[in-house]
Amino acid sequence: MAGAFHSIRPLISADASGGAVSAFEEVTTPGSGPPLHAHRSQSEVFHIIKGRHKFAFEDREVVLDTGGCIFIPVGTPHTFMNVDDADGIIHFELLPSGKADTFFHRLVEDFASIEDLPTFFAEHDIDLLGPPLS
């Protein structure tokens, strides 16, 4: 998983929104996606800008193409994977911002130095629950 998060960039910071929302853009390579996780205090909205992505949540799977959108409520275990044969682009928002800005900054800038991923996730109010989709 090293270097897996190099392609996430902020679009709207917590400071810019008064903590109401943090928004990011992620370029996803074929077969990539985050581990199964749940946000303790944030909802998440995903917009598929380019490509085809499979989302797993609430014991179901949904495939979204370009233009698709999905809402993940607070506390819902979820993950996704780029199931296309080319890079995809996702915009996603976390509501409220919580610790999202520092979490994603550290994933992008310092991923290799994070020794204990479950603890790192927990420090940012996220429960790491399992592996990515395969």
MIDOSE-1310 file (N, C-alpha, C; in nm, 2 decimals, decimal comma, always signed):
residues 134
maga	+0,08/-0,12/+0,00/+0,00/+0,00/+0,00/+0,08/+0,13/+0,00; +0,21/+0,11/+0,01/+0,30/+0,23/+0,02/+0,28/+0,32/-0,11; +0,27/+0,45/-0,09/+0,25/+0,54/-0,20/+0,11/+0,54/-0,26; +0,02/+0,46/-0,20/-0,11/+0,44/-0,26/-0,19/+0,57/-0,26
fhsi	-0,16/+0,66/-0,18/-0,24/+0,78/-0,16/-0,18/+0,91/-0,21; -0,08/+0,90/-0,31/-0,01/+1,02/-0,36/-0,10/+1,11/-0,44; -0,22/+1,06/-0,49/-0,30/+1,13/-0,58/-0,42/+1,19/-0,53; -0,42/+1,23/-0,40/-0,53/+1,30/-0,34/-0,49/+1,45/-0,32
rpli	-0,58/+1,54/-0,37/-0,55/+1,68/-0,35/-0,67/+1,75/-0,29; -0,65/+1,85/-0,21/-0,77/+1,92/-0,15/-0,83/+2,02/-0,25; -0,96/+2,02/-0,24/-1,04/+2,12/-0,32/-1,10/+2,23/-0,24; -1,16/+2,19/-0,12/-1,21/+2,29/-0,02/-1,16/+2,24/+0,12
sada	-1,10/+2,34/+0,19/-1,04/+2,31/+0,32/-1,14/+2,33/+0,43; -1,12/+2,28/+0,54/-1,20/+2,30/+0,66/-1,20/+2,45/+0,69; -1,09/+2,52/+0,68/-1,08/+2,66/+0,70/-1,17/+2,74/+0,61; -1,17/+2,70/+0,48/-1,25/+2,77/+0,38/-1,40/+2,76/+0,41
sgga	-1,44/+2,65/+0,47/-1,58/+2,62/+0,49/-1,63/+2,64/+0,63; -1,54/+2,69/+0,72/-1,57/+2,70/+0,86/-1,60/+2,57/+0,92; -1,53/+2,46/+0,87/-1,54/+2,33/+0,93/-1,67/+2,25/+0,88; -1,75/+2,31/+0,79/-1,87/+2,24/+0,74/-1,84/+2,13/+0,65
vsaf	-1,73/+2,14/+0,57/-1,70/+2,04/+0,47/-1,56/+2,05/+0,43; -1,50/+1,93/+0,40/-1,37/+1,93/+0,33/-1,39/+1,85/+0,20; -1,33/+1,89/+0,09/-1,35/+1,83/-0,04/-1,22/+1,80/-0,10; -1,21/+1,68/-0,17/-1,08/+1,64/-0,22/-1,11/+1,58/-0,36
eevt	-1,00/+1,57/-0,44/-1,00/+1,50/-0,57/-0,90/+1,39/-0,56; -0,94/+1,27/-0,60/-0,85/+1,16/-0,60/-0,84/+1,10/-0,74; -0,72/+1,08/-0,79/-0,70/+1,00/-0,91/-0,68/+0,86/-0,87; -0,76/+0,77/-0,92/-0,76/+0,63/-0,89/-0,70/+0,54/-1,00
tpgs	-0,60/+0,46/-0,97/-0,55/+0,37/-1,08/-0,63/+0,25/-1,08; -0,63/+0,17/-1,19/-0,71/+0,05/-1,20/-0,68/-0,05/-1,09; -0,78/-0,10/-1,02/-0,77/-0,19/-0,91/-0,74/-0,13/-0,78; -0,73/+0,01/-0,77/-0,69/+0,07/-0,64/-0,82/+0,12/-0,57
gppl	-0,80/+0,13/-0,44/-0,90/+0,18/-0,35/-0,86/+0,17/-0,21; -0,93/+0,24/-0,12/-0,89/+0,24/+0,02/-0,93/+0,11/+0,10; -0,88/+0,09/+0,21/-0,92/-0,03/+0,29/-1,07/+0,00/+0,34; -1,13/-0,11/+0,38/-1,27/-0,09/+0,44/-1,25/-0,01/+0,57
hahr	-1,34/+0,09/+0,59/-1,33/+0,18/+0,70/-1,46/+0,24/+0,73; -1,47/+0,31/+0,84/-1,60/+0,38/+0,88/-1,56/+0,51/+0,95; -1,62/+0,62/+0,91/-1,60/+0,75/+0,98/-1,69/+0,76/+1,10; -1,63/+0,79/+1,21/-1,71/+0,80/+1,34/-1,80/+0,92/+1,34
sqse	-1,77/+1,03/+1,28/-1,84/+1,15/+1,29/-1,86/+1,23/+1,16; -1,84/+1,16/+1,05/-1,86/+1,23/+0,92/-1,94/+1,14/+0,82; -2,02/+1,21/+0,74/-2,08/+1,15/+0,63/-1,99/+1,18/+0,51; -2,00/+1,10/+0,40/-1,91/+1,12/+0,29/-2,00/+1,11/+0,16
vfhi	-1,97/+1,20/+0,07/-2,03/+1,20/-0,06/-1,92/+1,18/-0,17; -1,95/+1,09/-0,26/-1,85/+1,06/-0,37/-1,92/+1,10/-0,50; -1,85/+1,17/-0,59/-1,89/+1,20/-0,72/-1,79/+1,14/-0,82; -1,84/+1,06/-0,91/-1,75/+0,99/-1,01/-1,73/+1,09/-1,13
ikgr	-1,61/+1,15/-1,14/-1,58/+1,25/-1,24/-1,54/+1,18/-1,37; -1,47/+1,06/-1,35/-1,42/+0,99/-1,47/-1,40/+0,84/-1,43; -1,45/+0,75/-1,51/-1,42/+0,61/-1,49/-1,54/+0,53/-1,43; -1,51/+0,42/-1,38/-1,60/+0,32/-1,32/-1,55/+0,27/-1,19
hkfa	-1,63/+0,28/-1,09/-1,59/+0,25/-0,95/-1,69/+0,16/-0,88; -1,64/+0,06/-0,81/-1,73/-0,03/-0,73/-1,72/+0,02/-0,59; -1,84/+0,04/-0,53/-1,85/+0,08/-0,38/-1,91/-0,04/-0,31; -1,85/-0,07/-0,19/-1,91/-0,17/-0,10/-1,95/-0,10/+0,03
fedr	-2,07/-0,12/+0,07/-2,12/-0,06/+0,19/-2,25/-0,13/+0,23; -2,28/-0,13/+0,36/-2,40/-0,19/+0,41/-2,43/-0,33/+0,35; -2,33/-0,41/+0,34/-2,35/-0,55/+0,28/-2,40/-0,55/+0,14; -2,37/-0,45/+0,06/-2,40/-0,45/-0,08/-2,29/-0,38/-0,16
evvl	-2,30/-0,40/-0,29/-2,20/-0,34/-0,38/-2,28/-0,27/-0,49; -2,23/-0,15/-0,53/-2,29/-0,07/-0,63/-2,17/-0,02/-0,73; -2,19/-0,03/-0,86/-2,10/+0,02/-0,95/-2,15/+0,15/-1,01; -2,06/+0,25/-1,00/-2,10/+0,38/-1,05/-2,01/+0,42/-1,17
dtgg	-2,06/+0,47/-1,27/-1,99/+0,52/-1,39/-1,97/+0,67/-1,38; -1,90/+0,73/-1,47/-1,89/+0,88/-1,48/-2,02/+0,95/-1,46; -2,03/+1,04/-1,37/-2,15/+1,11/-1,34/-2,23/+1,06/-1,23; -2,19/+0,94/-1,18/-2,26/+0,88/-1,06/-2,22/+0,95/-0,93
cifi	-2,31/+0,93/-0,83/-2,29/+0,99/-0,70/-2,34/+0,90/-0,60; -2,28/+0,90/-0,48/-2,33/+0,81/-0,37/-2,30/+0,88/-0,24; -2,39/+0,86/-0,14/-2,38/+0,92/-0,01/-2,36/+0,80/+0,09; -2,26/+0,82/+0,18/-2,23/+0,72/+0,28/-2,25/+0,79/+0,41
pvgt	-2,35/+0,74/+0,49/-2,38/+0,80/+0,62/-2,27/+0,78/+0,72; -2,27/+0,86/+0,83/-2,18/+0,85/+0,94/-2,18/+0,70/+0,99; -2,06/+0,65/+1,02/-2,05/+0,52/+1,08/-2,07/+0,40/+0,99; -2,09/+0,42/+0,86/-2,12/+0,31/+0,77/-1,99/+0,25/+0,72
phtf	-1,96/+0,13/+0,74/-1,84/+0,07/+0,68/-1,85/+0,07/+0,53; -1,74/+0,12/+0,46/-1,74/+0,13/+0,32/-1,60/+0,13/+0,26; -1,59/+0,10/+0,13/-1,47/+0,10/+0,06/-1,51/+0,12/-0,09; -1,41/+0,14/-0,18/-1,44/+0,14/-0,32/-1,31/+0,10/-0,40
mnvd	-1,33/+0,07/-0,53/-1,22/+0,03/-0,61/-1,25/+0,08/-0,75; -1,14/+0,12/-0,82/-1,15/+0,15/-0,96/-1,16/+0,02/-1,04; -1,27/+0,00/-1,10/-1,29/-0,13/-1,18/-1,28/-0,10/-1,33; -1,22/+0,01/-1,37/-1,20/+0,04/-1,51/-1,06/+0,00/-1,55
dadg	-1,03/+0,01/-1,68/-0,90/-0,03/-1,72/-0,81/+0,10/-1,74; -0,86/+0,21/-1,69/-0,78/+0,34/-1,70/-0,79/+0,41/-1,57; -0,71/+0,51/-1,55/-0,72/+0,59/-1,43/-0,86/+0,66/-1,42; -0,91/+0,67/-1,30/-1,04/+0,74/-1,28/-1,02/+0,86/-1,19
iihf	-1,12/+0,94/-1,18/-1,12/+1,06/-1,09/-1,24/+1,06/-1,01; -1,22/+1,08/-0,88/-1,34/+1,09/-0,79/-1,32/+1,22/-0,71; -1,43/+1,29/-0,70/-1,44/+1,40/-0,60/-1,52/+1,35/-0,48; -1,47/+1,38/-0,36/-1,54/+1,34/-0,24/-1,54/+1,45/-0,13
ellp	-1,65/+1,45/-0,06/-1,66/+1,55/+0,05/-1,69/+1,48/+0,18; -1,63/+1,53/+0,29/-1,65/+1,48/+0,42/-1,73/+1,59/+0,50; -1,84/+1,55/+0,56/-1,93/+1,65/+0,62/-1,95/+1,61/+0,77; -1,92/+1,68/+0,87/-1,84/+1,80/+0,86/-1,69/+1,77/+0,84
sgka	-1,61/+1,87/+0,83/-1,46/+1,84/+0,80/-1,39/+1,75/+0,90; -1,42/+1,77/+1,02/-1,35/+1,70/+1,13/-1,20/+1,71/+1,11; -1,13/+1,60/+1,11/-0,99/+1,59/+1,10/-0,94/+1,55/+0,96; -1,03/+1,57/+0,86/-1,00/+1,52/+0,72/-0,88/+1,59/+0,66
dtff	-0,87/+1,72/+0,68/-0,76/+1,79/+0,61/-0,62/+1,73/+0,66; -0,61/+1,72/+0,79/-0,48/+1,66/+0,84/-0,46/+1,52/+0,80; -0,57/+1,44/+0,81/-0,56/+1,30/+0,77/-0,51/+1,28/+0,63; -0,57/+1,35/+0,53/-0,53/+1,33/+0,39/-0,40/+1,39/+0,36
hrlv	-0,37/+1,50/+0,43/-0,23/+1,57/+0,41/-0,12/+1,47/+0,45; -0,14/+1,40/+0,56/-0,04/+1,31/+0,61/-0,04/+1,19/+0,52; -0,15/+1,14/+0,48/-0,15/+1,02/+0,38/-0,07/+1,05/+0,26; -0,08/+1,17/+0,21/-0,01/+1,21/+0,08/+0,13/+1,24/+0,11
edfa	+0,16/+1,31/+0,21/+0,30/+1,36/+0,24/+0,39/+1,26/+0,31; +0,33/+1,18/+0,41/+0,41/+1,11/+0,50/+0,37/+0,96/+0,51; +0,30/+0,91/+0,40/+0,25/+0,77/+0,41/+0,35/+0,67/+0,46; +0,47/+0,68/+0,40/+0,57/+0,58/+0,43/+0,62/+0,58/+0,57
sied	+0,60/+0,69/+0,64/+0,64/+0,70/+0,78/+0,53/+0,66/+0,88; +0,41/+0,63/+0,83/+0,30/+0,58/+0,92/+0,33/+0,44/+0,95; +0,36/+0,41/+1,08/+0,40/+0,27/+1,12/+0,28/+0,19/+1,15; +0,18/+0,25/+1,21/+0,06/+0,17/+1,26/-0,07/+0,23/+1,20
lptf	-0,11/+0,18/+1,09/-0,23/+0,23/+1,02/-0,36/+0,23/+1,10; -0,39/+0,12/+1,18/-0,51/+0,13/+1,26/-0,51/+0,24/+1,36; -0,40/+0,27/+1,42/-0,38/+0,38/+1,52/-0,39/+0,51/+1,45; -0,33/+0,53/+1,34/-0,34/+0,65/+1,26/-0,48/+0,68/+1,22
faeh	-0,55/+0,58/+1,17/-0,69/+0,60/+1,14/-0,77/+0,64/+1,26; -0,75/+0,57/+1,37/-0,83/+0,60/+1,49/-0,80/+0,74/+1,54; -0,68/+0,79/+1,53/-0,65/+0,92/+1,58/-0,72/+1,03/+1,50; -0,77/+0,99/+1,38/-0,85/+1,08/+1,30/-1,00/+1,04/+1,29
didl	-1,05/+0,97/+1,39/-1,19/+0,93/+1,41/-1,24/+0,84/+1,30; -1,15/+0,76/+1,25/-1,19/+0,66/+1,15/-1,15/+0,52/+1,20; -1,24/+0,43/+1,18/-1,21/+0,29/+1,22/-1,16/+0,21/+1,10; -1,04/+0,15/+1,10/-0,99/+0,07/+0,99/-1,05/-0,07/+1,02
lgpp	-1,13/-0,12/+0,92/-1,21/-0,24/+0,95/-1,16/-0,36/+0,86; -1,09/-0,34/+0,76/-1,05/-0,46/+0,67/-0,98/-0,41/+0,55; -0,95/-0,51/+0,46/-0,87/-0,48/+0,35/-0,95/-0,41/+0,24; -0,88/-0,35/+0,14/-0,95/-0,30/+0,02/-1,02/-0,41/-0,05
ls	-1,11/-0,37/-0,15/-1,17/-0,47/-0,24/-1,07/-0,53/-0,32; -1,09/-0,65/-0,36/-1,00/-0,72/-0,45/-1,07/-0,77/-0,57
